[in-house]
Amino acid sequence: MGILSKFKSLLKSKDEFINAPLVIPDAVYRNQFLNRREWMGQFVINEKTLFRITYYGQLHERHTNLITGTSFAPALLIATEPVSGIGFTLYDGCKHGYNALFAEEFTQEQVSNRPIDSIYKDEEGNDLFELHMKLKFNFKYDEEMGDDVDEDGMIELPDGRKLAFDAVKQDGFDSIIILGKNPSGKVRPILMEESA
């Protein structure tokens, strides 16, 4: 499975939108990702690169361009390509990142009761952005957890769920940065999370 296929599986979820974007890797980060250190790419659907973000969460008190979780639950971001209406889960703090998989447990209410009713806008009032995502991977899954993988390639998480070990290695990143570039060319971080 190639880098793009692996990254698409990170973003797709059976209970979410069924369409996944094409992810174009940034050439500077391509080789680093092969070493499981970091990766950066841009999202594209049907050759369209602008997306609207709806989210559950709140804007950071001081850095008002950043979406964060609330005291109730982690952030959930959905990106939608406005011409086709195709949407996908951009980030789910209950499912993505090392902590979501191994350190934190969320109730069904926290996972399910996060209304996605806010539209992200920058200080200029723009609500469409080119989206770039940077992931960092530092945990050595094969060395630390390889012996815990069963004969079907599955590993049991602390909450009792079983996931494919390859999916765990993809979803268990240490940090994520989502950058948005508005139509006037200004780039700003939309989400920055340490997840390990």
ROMARVEX-164555 format. One record per residue (C-alpha): residue number from 1; residue in three letters; x negated, y, z. Coordinates in steps of 0.001 Angstrom, whole numbers, plus 500000, padded with zeros to 6 digits. Layout:
BEGIN
{NUM 'ala' {X Y Z}}
...
This chain:
BEGIN
{1 'met' {500000 500000 500000}}
{2 'gly' {498538 503368 498972}}
{3 'ile' {498183 506538 501023}}
{4 'leu' {501317 508119 499569}}
{5 'ser' {503436 505045 500209}}
{6 'lys' {502166 504839 503784}}
{7 'phe' {502906 508491 504412}}
{8 'lys' {506402 508229 502880}}
{9 'ser' {507223 505435 505293}}
{10 'leu' {506337 507745 508183}}
{11 'leu' {508985 510182 507033}}
{12 'lys' {511729 507743 506108}}
{13 'ser' {514058 506240 508645}}
{14 'lys' {516799 503701 508013}}
{15 'asp' {519343 505778 509923}}
{16 'glu' {518323 509081 508340}}
{17 'phe' {518340 510398 504801}}
{18 'ile' {517435 507642 502348}}
{19 'asn' {515404 509820 499998}}
{20 'ala' {511758 510449 500696}}
{21 'pro' {509702 513168 499062}}
{22 'leu' {506658 512744 496938}}
{23 'val' {503687 513723 499074}}
{24 'ile' {500704 515165 497250}}
{25 'pro' {497511 514749 499278}}
{26 'asp' {495198 517695 499604}}
{27 'ala' {491915 516683 497957}}
{28 'val' {489887 518105 500852}}
{29 'tyr' {491583 515738 503304}}
{30 'arg' {491962 512629 501123}}
{31 'asn' {488709 510940 502153}}
{32 'gln' {489124 511875 505797}}
{33 'phe' {492481 510094 505877}}
{34 'leu' {490868 506973 504505}}
{35 'asn' {488744 507032 507663}}
{36 'arg' {491961 507422 509753}}
{37 'arg' {490863 510828 511039}}
{38 'glu' {493083 513407 509408}}
{39 'trp' {495226 513952 506355}}
{40 'met' {497049 516867 504772}}
{41 'gly' {499601 516905 501982}}
{42 'gln' {502376 518923 500357}}
{43 'phe' {505982 517806 499839}}
{44 'val' {507658 517717 496409}}
{45 'ile' {511086 516468 495313}}
{46 'asn' {511993 516414 491609}}
{47 'glu' {509059 518747 490918}}
{48 'lys' {510571 521291 493333}}
{49 'thr' {508359 522533 496153}}
{50 'leu' {510649 524833 498172}}
{51 'phe' {512591 523470 501135}}
{52 'arg' {515021 524778 503747}}
{53 'ile' {514441 523574 507307}}
{54 'thr' {517247 522896 509730}}
{55 'tyr' {516315 521825 513202}}
{56 'tyr' {517155 520886 516743}}
{57 'gly' {514940 522748 519167}}
{58 'gln' {514064 526304 520014}}
{59 'leu' {511579 528913 518919}}
{60 'his' {508514 529337 521105}}
{61 'glu' {508842 532228 523542}}
{62 'arg' {505641 534030 522459}}
{63 'his' {504841 532457 519089}}
{64 'thr' {508289 532865 517593}}
{65 'asn' {507327 531255 514279}}
{66 'leu' {506913 527860 516029}}
{67 'ile' {509709 525358 516602}}
{68 'thr' {509428 523440 519871}}
{69 'gly' {511564 520947 521715}}
{70 'thr' {513896 521913 524531}}
{71 'ser' {513938 520875 528179}}
{72 'phe' {516473 518223 527112}}
{73 'ala' {514714 516577 524170}}
{74 'pro' {511937 516856 521570}}
{75 'ala' {512323 518769 518330}}
{76 'leu' {513912 517279 515221}}
{77 'leu' {513314 518917 511825}}
{78 'ile' {515102 518138 508562}}
{79 'ala' {513828 519509 505239}}
{80 'thr' {516263 519884 502341}}
{81 'glu' {515497 520706 498721}}
{82 'pro' {518302 523195 497990}}
{83 'val' {518879 522493 494277}}
{84 'ser' {519416 518735 494609}}
{85 'gly' {520553 518781 498242}}
{86 'ile' {518140 515913 498985}}
{87 'gly' {517015 515963 502601}}
{88 'phe' {514572 513996 504719}}
{89 'thr' {513331 513860 508290}}
{90 'leu' {510277 516079 508408}}
{91 'tyr' {509523 515419 512087}}
{92 'asp' {511274 513647 514946}}
{93 'gly' {509609 514040 518327}}
{94 'cys' {511506 510988 519633}}
{95 'lys' {509987 508718 516970}}
{96 'his' {506774 510235 515630}}
{97 'gly' {503442 510481 517430}}
{98 'tyr' {501502 508374 519900}}
{99 'asn' {503406 509649 522955}}
{100 'ala' {506805 508920 521404}}
{101 'leu' {505723 505341 520768}}
{102 'phe' {503694 504526 523889}}
{103 'ala' {503960 507136 526637}}
{104 'glu' {507491 508514 526744}}
{105 'glu' {510899 506900 526822}}
{106 'phe' {513990 508716 525627}}
{107 'thr' {517588 507991 526484}}
{108 'gln' {520104 507263 523745}}
{109 'glu' {521657 510652 524519}}
{110 'gln' {518341 512432 523943}}
{111 'val' {517821 510630 520646}}
{112 'ser' {521394 511010 519356}}
{113 'asn' {522614 514268 520879}}
{114 'arg' {520337 516757 519142}}
{115 'pro' {522521 518873 516873}}
{116 'ile' {520623 520102 513838}}
{117 'asp' {522402 523417 513599}}
{118 'ser' {519656 526025 513355}}
{119 'ile' {518171 527218 510066}}
{120 'tyr' {514515 528206 510235}}
{121 'lys' {513736 531723 508971}}
{122 'asp' {510514 533694 509079}}
{123 'glu' {510211 537312 510213}}
{124 'glu' {510913 538478 506650}}
{125 'gly' {514200 536567 506569}}
{126 'asn' {512981 533850 504182}}
{127 'asp' {514504 530422 504624}}
{128 'leu' {512723 528571 501788}}
{129 'phe' {509133 527362 502131}}
{130 'glu' {506501 525208 500519}}
{131 'leu' {505774 522608 503166}}
{132 'his' {502378 521193 504051}}
{133 'met' {501700 518747 506865}}
{134 'lys' {498444 517937 508596}}
{135 'leu' {498089 514821 510751}}
{136 'lys' {495180 513772 512965}}
{137 'phe' {494497 510159 513911}}
{138 'asn' {491991 509385 516656}}
{139 'phe' {493350 506290 518400}}
{140 'lys' {491637 503035 517344}}
{141 'tyr' {494705 500816 517067}}
{142 'asp' {492982 497765 515611}}
{143 'glu' {490378 497725 518388}}
{144 'glu' {492714 498605 521259}}
{145 'met' {495918 496750 520294}}
{146 'gly' {494995 494280 517580}}
{147 'asp' {495175 491313 519984}}
{148 'asp' {498771 492239 520929}}
{149 'val' {500102 491833 517381}}
{150 'asp' {502249 488728 516931}}
{151 'glu' {502133 486298 514001}}
{152 'asp' {504750 488368 512152}}
{153 'gly' {502595 491506 512333}}
{154 'met' {504819 493075 515010}}
{155 'ile' {503896 494746 518274}}
{156 'glu' {506143 495347 521266}}
{157 'leu' {506407 498941 522469}}
{158 'pro' {506777 499829 526172}}
{159 'asp' {510538 500369 525714}}
{160 'gly' {510971 496812 524408}}
{161 'arg' {511341 497639 520715}}
{162 'lys' {509253 495697 518237}}
{163 'leu' {507720 497517 515284}}
{164 'ala' {505433 496458 512483}}
{165 'phe' {501857 497161 513542}}
{166 'asp' {501200 499022 510276}}
{167 'ala' {504163 501327 511026}}
{168 'val' {502827 501946 514535}}
{169 'lys' {499438 502952 513124}}
{170 'gln' {501137 505368 510700}}
{171 'asp' {503587 506865 513186}}
{172 'gly' {501141 507036 516103}}
{173 'phe' {499231 510151 515107}}
{174 'asp' {497574 512358 517740}}
{175 'ser' {498697 515739 516425}}
{176 'ile' {500813 517274 513719}}
{177 'ile' {500891 520711 512134}}
{178 'ile' {503604 521697 509671}}
{179 'leu' {502787 524786 507624}}
{180 'gly' {505279 526826 505615}}
{181 'lys' {504342 529074 502715}}
{182 'asn' {507039 531623 501915}}
{183 'pro' {507767 532960 498399}}
{184 'ser' {505517 535990 498996}}
{185 'gly' {502567 533671 499723}}
{186 'lys' {502337 534052 503509}}
{187 'val' {501444 530824 505308}}
{188 'arg' {502424 530240 508911}}
{189 'pro' {502640 527222 511201}}
{190 'ile' {506217 526084 511745}}
{191 'leu' {505461 523234 514157}}
{192 'met' {502309 522356 516107}}
{193 'glu' {502480 519349 518418}}
{194 'glu' {499886 517384 520325}}
{195 'ser' {501374 513930 520412}}
{196 'ala' {498767 511991 522362}}
